[in-house]
Amino acid sequence: MTNPETSLGSTIWRGILGRCPACGQGKLFHGYLTLAHRCNRCGLNYGFADAGDGAIVFVVLVAGFILVGGALFVEVRYAPSYWVHAILWGPLAILVTLGLLRPFKGVLVALQFKHKAQEGRLA
């Protein structure tokens, strides 16, 4: 069921595509951000996965870089009115964050599987 020889790049790509980290064929998500209970191909139980708020931290950093950089460029280059900024960057912020959230969550779950991450335990 598990392939220990899976490369890091392959693991990340499976997470981006929302595929099972073990077989690469089954679906990782049941809804947009809801993890499936198990893989529909190999039967891997996704109970080990706990991405929590980790994905949104990375999404905020990446989306903030893209959006603030874009807003600064547009302001310096074209100096539009504030309402143009609101109309342009408001919807774009929603689209960028929602577009990045699922792939980032998939990558975090796939990396948890690859590195056998689990809750800390006292001996």
Helices and strands as residue ranges (DSSP letters): H 8-17, G 46-48, H 54-78, H 82-114
